[in-house]
């Protein structure tokens, strides 16, 4: 048995933890994981001692400095006096590299004489990201909504905020701003009345 956990999604370098089960069957047993971008397994973790017990033992090894957006193959290898044994091939894929967030806005909705809902989408770029809308009576805006958080990942996440206390018959400008550790992105200026 084997598994992979702890594949980071928020920063470089990327790491992962491989785990599996070894049963020494009463003989002193060493184990390691082989891994690489193919079943040729070009890399190996250090060999560790699993002991000489007769029960299945949970084992693990940490990998670091993995390449982003890459599929890795891995196998658990155990050896003792009766001979070596290699587990089945497993795979995992590392996330894309982190990047600055990207933002888009869509048409406001629910516009009344004193309220409106601003809508948009934020791609957090595989990093923890905050977003907020800025709005006002000119493209200088002047008012920021409360900052909200998006968990790391890739792909557009719909966002919206309800505005209240607006003045009837007034043109408002708005933009969506998102920030993560690599920088900020601001949407194009939009307007509604």
Secondary structure, DSSP 8 states (H G I E B T S, - for coil): -EEEE----SSSSEEEEEEEEEE-TTS-EEEEEEEESSTT--EE---EEEES-SSEEEEEEEEEEE-TT-EEEEEEEEEETTEEEE---EEEE--------EEEEEEEES--SS-EEEEEEEE-TTS-EEEEEEEESSTT--EE---EEE-S-SSEEEEEEEE-S--TT--EEEEEEEEETTEEEE---EEE-
